[in-house]
Amino acid sequence: MKLANNERPHPDRRMLISFAHPDDESFGMGGAIAMYAQRGVSIALICSTNGDVGTVDAEFLQGFETVGELRLHELACAAETLGIKELITFGYRDSGMMGTPDNEHPGCLWKADPDVVTGRIVREIRRIRPQVIVTFDPFGGYGHPDHIFMHRATTRAFHAAGDPAQFPDQLTGDLEAYQPAKLYYSTFPKLPLRLMLLTARLRGEDPRHMGKNRDLDLQAALDKTLPAHARINVGAFQTAWDAAAGCHASQQNPRQTNGFFSRLQRLVFRHQDFTRAWPEPKPGEPLERDLFAGVN
C-alpha cells in the first residue's frame, strides 16, 4: 500500500522542540511527537525550566526532595514514552503568571538574560542541525510568561543560528553556522478549543480560570489562536499520547482517559495544528500535512 505524504518514514530528519515546562511536550503536541518519532525522526526537546513552581499533592512527592526533581522525573518518563531521542534541560526556575511574586524571582526564566538563553538555543541548533524547529506561538498558548519567553528566544535563535556573525564565539571545534529550513508555532485547533469552553461551562467551571493552578484562560487562548498552516493527523498515535500525558501524574492531565469525554476527545483531537512562521506562508497556500514538506 502506498503511504500518504505524512506517513512516509523520515530516517534522515531531525526536529528540535523548544518548550518551557515539563508537560508542555505531552499536553500540547504529544500526538505529533509520537508520530514523528515512530516514523524515524530524531527528536530533541529543550525544556528550559524545572517546573518547580505550583502546587503538587504530597503523595506525589514521596521519594523526591523537591517539586523540580519530581517534575523532571515525570518529563524523562514522557520523553521515553514519546520516543524523544535527546532531552535538554536548561534548569531555570519556573516563572509564575504575570503579576505574581514568582514572576519576580531572580532565578526564574522570565528574569533571565534573553541574549544568554537565545545563545544557548543557537548552540543546540548548530549542534543538532534540525531541519524543523517547533516552539510556542507569540501568546504562549495561554499567556504564560515562560512560554512567551521561549517563543521570543527560539524565534530569534532560529534566524541567528545560520549567521556566523551571531554568537561567533560558538564557532569553534565542530560547531558551524547552520540555518534550519522551517519554524513552526504549536497552536490549538479552534474547534476543540470551542468544545473545551462549552464543556467547562457545562461543568460549571470558569473557562478563564482553568487548570490545577487556575491560571489557564481558555477564552484568551481561543481569541489569540493563529491561523493553521499545517495540520497533522495523529489519530493513530493517541495511545502513546495518553501514556506520555499520564507520566505527568502530579499535574492536572487534560487528556481524559475514560467515559464520554474521552471518546469525544479522541474524535475531536485527531489532528494537531501548527502555524508556520518560516518560510512565511503565501496567500491561498494549501494546508501542509507534514512539517517536513518541501525539506530536501
C-alpha positions as CSV (number, residue, x, y, z in Angstrom):
1,M,0.0,0.0,0.0
2,K,1.3,3.4,-0.9
3,L,1.8,5.7,2.1
4,A,0.5,9.3,2.1
5,N,3.0,12.1,2.4
6,N,2.6,12.5,6.1
7,E,3.0,8.7,6.6
8,R,6.4,8.3,4.9
9,P,9.3,7.3,7.1
10,H,11.8,10.1,7.9
11,P,15.1,8.4,8.9
12,D,17.2,11.4,7.9
13,R,15.0,14.0,9.5
14,R,15.8,16.0,12.7
15,M,13.4,18.1,14.8
16,L,14.1,20.4,17.7
17,I,11.2,21.3,20.0
18,S,11.8,24.3,22.3
19,F,9.4,24.5,25.2
20,A,9.4,25.8,28.8
21,H,8.0,23.2,31.3
22,P,7.8,19.5,32.0
23,D,4.4,18.5,30.5
24,D,4.4,21.1,27.6
25,E,5.5,18.4,25.2
26,S,2.8,15.9,26.3
27,F,-0.2,18.1,26.9
28,G,0.5,20.1,23.8
29,M,1.8,18.3,20.8
30,G,2.3,14.8,22.2
31,G,0.4,13.1,19.3
32,A,2.6,14.7,16.7
33,I,5.8,13.9,18.6
34,A,4.8,10.2,18.9
35,M,4.0,10.1,15.2
36,Y,7.3,11.6,14.0
37,A,9.4,9.6,16.5
38,Q,7.8,6.3,15.3
39,R,8.5,7.3,11.7
40,G,12.2,7.7,12.4
41,V,12.6,11.4,13.0
42,S,15.3,12.2,15.5
43,I,13.6,14.5,18.0
44,A,15.4,16.7,20.6
45,L,13.5,18.6,23.3
46,I,14.6,21.7,25.1
47,C,12.9,22.1,28.4
48,S,14.1,25.5,29.9
49,T,12.6,25.3,33.4
50,N,12.3,22.6,36.1
51,G,8.6,23.2,36.5
52,D,9.2,23.8,40.2
53,V,6.5,26.5,40.9
54,G,3.0,25.4,41.5
55,T,1.0,23.0,43.7
56,V,1.8,19.3,43.9
57,D,-0.1,16.9,46.2
58,A,2.1,15.5,48.9
59,E,1.5,11.9,47.7
60,F,3.4,12.6,44.5
61,L,6.5,13.9,46.4
62,Q,7.3,10.6,48.1
63,G,10.8,9.7,47.1
64,F,11.6,13.2,45.8
65,E,13.3,16.0,47.6
66,T,11.8,18.9,45.6
67,V,9.0,19.6,43.2
68,G,11.5,20.2,40.5
69,E,13.1,16.8,40.9
70,L,9.7,15.2,40.6
71,R,8.7,17.2,37.6
72,L,12.0,16.3,35.7
73,H,11.4,12.7,36.6
74,E,8.0,12.9,35.0
75,L,9.5,14.6,32.0
76,A,12.0,11.8,31.5
77,C,9.2,9.3,31.6
78,A,7.2,11.2,29.0
79,A,10.2,11.7,26.7
80,E,10.9,8.0,26.7
81,T,7.3,7.2,26.1
82,L,7.0,9.5,23.1
83,G,10.3,8.4,21.6
84,I,12.2,11.7,22.1
85,K,15.9,10.9,21.4
86,E,17.5,13.7,23.4
87,L,16.3,15.7,26.4
88,I,18.0,19.1,27.0
89,T,17.2,20.9,30.2
90,F,18.4,24.5,31.0
91,G,17.5,24.4,34.7
92,Y,15.8,27.8,35.1
93,R,13.2,28.3,37.8
94,D,9.7,28.2,36.7
95,S,8.1,31.7,36.4
96,G,4.7,32.4,37.8
97,M,2.0,34.2,35.9
98,M,2.3,37.9,35.2
99,G,2.0,40.0,38.4
100,T,2.7,37.1,40.8
101,P,5.7,37.0,43.2
102,D,7.2,34.0,41.5
103,N,7.4,36.1,38.3
104,E,9.8,38.4,40.1
105,H,12.1,35.7,41.4
106,P,15.7,36.5,40.2
107,G,16.2,32.8,39.2
108,C,13.1,32.4,37.1
109,L,13.2,32.2,33.3
110,W,11.2,35.5,32.9
111,K,14.1,37.4,34.6
112,A,16.9,35.6,32.6
113,D,19.1,37.4,30.1
114,P,17.4,37.0,26.7
115,D,20.8,37.0,25.0
116,V,22.1,34.2,27.2
117,V,19.0,32.0,26.6
118,T,19.0,32.7,22.9
119,G,22.6,31.8,22.7
120,R,22.0,28.5,24.4
121,I,19.3,27.7,21.9
122,V,21.5,28.7,19.0
123,R,24.2,26.4,20.3
124,E,21.8,23.5,20.3
125,I,20.6,24.3,16.8
126,R,24.1,24.4,15.5
127,R,25.0,21.1,17.3
128,I,21.8,19.1,16.4
129,R,21.3,20.7,12.9
130,P,17.5,20.2,12.8
131,Q,15.6,20.9,9.6
132,V,12.4,21.7,11.6
133,I,12.0,23.7,14.9
134,V,8.8,23.9,16.9
135,T,8.1,26.4,19.7
136,F,5.2,28.3,21.2
137,D,3.1,30.9,19.5
138,P,3.5,34.7,20.5
139,F,0.8,34.4,23.2
140,G,2.5,31.3,24.6
141,G,-0.7,29.2,24.2
142,Y,-2.4,30.8,27.2
143,G,-0.2,33.8,28.2
144,H,2.3,32.0,30.4
145,P,5.4,34.2,30.7
146,D,7.8,31.3,30.3
147,H,6.0,30.2,27.1
148,I,6.3,33.8,25.7
149,F,9.9,34.0,26.7
150,M,10.7,30.7,24.8
151,H,8.7,31.9,21.8
152,R,10.8,35.0,21.6
153,A,14.2,33.4,22.3
154,T,13.6,30.4,19.9
155,T,12.3,32.6,17.1
156,R,15.4,34.8,17.4
157,A,17.7,31.8,17.7
158,F,16.2,30.2,14.5
159,H,17.2,33.2,12.4
160,A,20.6,33.7,14.2
161,A,21.9,30.2,14.0
162,G,22.7,30.4,10.3
163,D,24.5,33.8,10.6
164,P,28.2,33.4,11.6
165,A,28.2,37.0,12.8
166,Q,25.7,36.0,15.5
167,F,27.2,34.3,18.6
168,P,30.6,33.9,16.8
169,D,32.3,32.6,20.0
170,Q,30.5,29.3,19.5
171,L,32.0,28.7,16.1
172,T,35.0,26.6,17.3
173,G,35.7,22.9,17.0
174,D,32.8,21.1,15.4
175,L,30.2,23.9,15.6
176,E,29.4,25.7,12.4
177,A,26.7,28.2,11.5
178,Y,23.5,26.3,10.5
179,Q,20.2,27.5,9.2
180,P,17.1,25.3,9.8
181,A,14.6,25.1,7.0
182,K,11.3,25.6,8.8
183,L,10.0,27.2,12.0
184,Y,6.5,26.3,13.4
185,Y,4.5,27.5,16.3
186,S,2.4,24.9,18.1
187,T,-1.2,26.1,18.1
188,F,-4.6,24.9,19.3
189,P,-7.2,23.9,16.7
190,K,-10.2,26.3,17.2
191,L,-13.0,23.7,17.1
192,P,-11.5,21.7,20.1
193,L,-11.0,24.9,22.0
194,R,-14.6,25.9,21.5
195,L,-15.7,22.4,22.7
196,M,-13.5,22.7,25.7
197,L,-15.0,26.1,26.5
198,L,-18.5,24.6,26.2
199,T,-17.6,21.6,28.3
200,A,-16.1,23.9,31.0
201,R,-19.3,25.9,31.2
202,L,-21.5,22.8,31.3
203,R,-19.5,21.6,34.3
204,G,-20.0,25.0,36.0
205,E,-16.3,25.9,35.6
206,D,-14.9,29.3,34.7
207,P,-13.1,28.9,31.3
208,R,-10.9,31.9,32.2
209,H,-9.6,30.1,35.3
210,M,-8.9,26.5,34.4
211,G,-6.2,24.0,35.3
212,K,-4.7,22.9,38.6
213,N,-3.5,26.4,39.5
214,R,-6.5,28.1,37.9
215,D,-4.2,30.1,35.5
216,L,-5.3,28.7,32.2
217,D,-7.6,31.1,30.3
218,L,-9.3,29.1,27.6
219,Q,-11.2,32.1,26.2
220,A,-7.9,34.1,25.7
221,A,-6.3,31.1,24.1
222,L,-9.2,30.9,21.6
223,D,-9.1,34.7,21.0
224,K,-5.3,34.6,20.3
225,T,-5.2,31.5,18.2
226,L,-3.2,32.0,15.0
227,P,-4.1,30.5,11.6
228,A,-3.1,26.9,10.9
229,H,-0.7,26.3,8.0
230,A,0.0,22.6,8.8
231,R,-2.5,20.0,10.1
232,I,-1.1,16.7,11.2
233,N,-3.3,13.6,11.5
234,V,-2.3,12.0,14.9
235,G,-5.4,9.8,15.3
236,A,-3.4,6.6,15.3
237,F,-1.0,7.8,18.0
238,Q,-3.4,8.8,20.8
239,T,-2.5,5.8,22.9
240,A,1.1,6.9,23.1
241,W,-0.1,10.5,23.6
242,D,-2.3,9.4,26.5
243,A,0.6,7.4,28.1
244,A,3.0,10.3,27.9
245,A,0.5,12.7,29.4
246,G,-0.1,10.1,32.1
247,C,3.6,10.4,33.1
248,H,2.9,13.8,34.4
249,A,0.7,12.4,37.2
250,S,1.3,15.4,39.5
251,Q,-0.3,17.8,37.1
252,Q,-3.9,18.1,36.1
253,N,-4.0,16.0,32.9
254,P,-6.2,17.5,30.2
255,R,-6.3,14.1,28.4
256,Q,-9.5,12.3,29.5
257,T,-8.9,8.6,29.8
258,N,-12.4,7.2,30.1
259,G,-16.1,7.9,29.6
260,F,-18.0,10.1,27.1
261,F,-15.5,13.0,27.2
262,S,-12.6,10.6,26.4
263,R,-14.4,9.3,23.3
264,L,-15.3,12.9,22.3
265,Q,-11.7,14.0,22.8
266,R,-10.3,11.2,20.7
267,L,-12.7,12.1,17.9
268,V,-12.0,15.9,18.0
269,F,-8.3,15.8,18.7
270,R,-7.4,13.6,15.7
271,H,-5.4,16.5,14.2
272,Q,-2.8,18.9,15.6
273,D,-2.3,22.3,14.1
274,F,0.8,24.4,13.6
275,T,1.4,27.9,12.4
276,R,4.3,28.2,10.0
277,A,6.4,31.2,10.9
278,W,9.2,30.5,8.3
279,P,9.1,30.3,5.4
280,E,6.3,32.8,5.5
281,P,3.1,31.3,4.1
282,K,1.8,32.7,0.8
283,P,-1.9,33.7,0.5
284,G,-4.1,30.8,-0.6
285,E,-1.4,28.2,0.2
286,P,-2.9,24.8,1.0
287,L,-2.6,23.2,4.4
288,E,0.6,21.2,4.8
289,R,0.1,17.6,6.0
290,D,3.8,17.1,7.0
291,L,6.1,19.5,8.9
292,F,8.9,18.3,6.7
293,A,7.1,19.1,3.4
294,G,9.5,20.7,1.0
295,V,12.6,19.8,3.0
296,N,15.3,18.4,0.8
